[in-house]
Amino acid sequence: MSEWTAVDSHFYRFEDDVFFWRPCGEVRGEHAQLVCQCLEQILERCGYALWLVDAAGSVALGYEARRVYAAWFAQQPRRIAIGSFKSPTAASTTAGLLLRGIQIVGGREVPLNLSDDEATARRYLEKKRAQLVPIHKP
């Protein structure tokens, strides 16, 4: 597990195949690009990525962040799952609409679970890990 890294008012760290993101306030386009780059690192290393979000300090996603996420997720294989907890209504609604739009336009479903607490979000990601881990054939 890595130490927390700050980027403006947001924090993140890596936990093996988990990218733990703690947004605090507005996530701008450059923040969304950083998140995508971090998820890409995990995808390259593990073949899948789990995104854990402590959304207690988040706000609804703005246009630029939505655009970055939509473009990136539309190009990704279906090997990402998101477990979010403590999400304010505006933030969870925006995230849900974004992922639904990706599903409708791009045909890609990104599993998302909204939980009240971190333990529940982590249990969800544990279950998704079992489904996402690439099968290696001899």
Residue pairs with C-beta under 8 A, 6 or more apart in sequence:
1 13
1 14
1 15
1 16
2 13
2 14
2 15
3 13
4 11
4 12
4 13
4 22
5 11
5 12
5 13
7 31
7 34
8 31
9 24
9 25
9 57
10 21
10 22
10 23
10 24
10 25
10 27
10 31
11 21
11 22
11 24
12 19
12 20
12 21
12 22
12 34
12 35
12 38
13 20
14 20
14 38
14 41
14 42
15 52
16 46
17 42
17 45
17 46
17 48
17 49
17 50
17 129
18 42
18 50
18 51
18 52
18 125
19 35
19 38
19 39
19 42
19 49
19 50
19 51
19 52
20 52
20 53
20 54
21 35
21 38
21 51
21 52
21 53
21 54
22 53
22 54
22 57
23 31
23 53
23 55
23 57
23 58
24 57
24 58
25 57
25 58
25 59
26 59
26 62
27 35
27 58
27 61
27 62
27 65
28 62
28 64
28 65
29 64
29 65
29 67
29 68
31 65
32 61
32 64
32 65
32 68
32 69
32 72
33 68
35 51
35 69
36 68
36 69
36 72
39 49
39 51
39 80
42 48
42 49
42 50
43 49
43 76
43 77
43 79
43 80
46 133
47 79
47 133
47 134
48 79
48 80
48 81
48 129
48 132
48 133
48 134
49 79
49 80
50 80
50 81
50 82
50 83
50 125
50 128
50 129
50 132
51 80
51 81
51 82
51 83
52 83
52 84
52 118
52 121
52 122
52 125
53 82
53 83
53 84
53 85
53 87
53 121
54 85
54 86
54 118
55 84
55 85
55 86
55 87
55 88
55 91
55 92
56 85
56 86
56 87
56 88
58 87
58 88
58 91
59 88
59 90
59 91
60 90
60 91
60 93
60 94
61 69
61 91
61 94
61 95
61 98
66 94
66 98
69 98
70 98
70 101
70 102
73 80
73 99
73 102
73 106
73 108
73 110
74 102
74 105
74 106
74 108
76 108
78 108
78 109
78 110
79 132
79 134
80 110
80 111
80 132
81 110
81 111
81 112
81 113
81 124
81 125
81 128
81 129
81 132
82 95
82 99
82 110
82 111
82 112
82 113
83 112
83 113
83 115
83 121
83 122
83 124
83 125
83 128
84 92
84 95
84 112
84 113
84 114
84 115
84 121
85 114
85 115
85 116
85 117
85 118
85 120
85 121
86 116
86 117
87 95
87 114
92 114
95 112
96 112
96 114
99 109
99 110
99 112
102 108
102 110
103 109
103 110
111 128
113 120
113 121
113 124
113 125
115 121
115 124
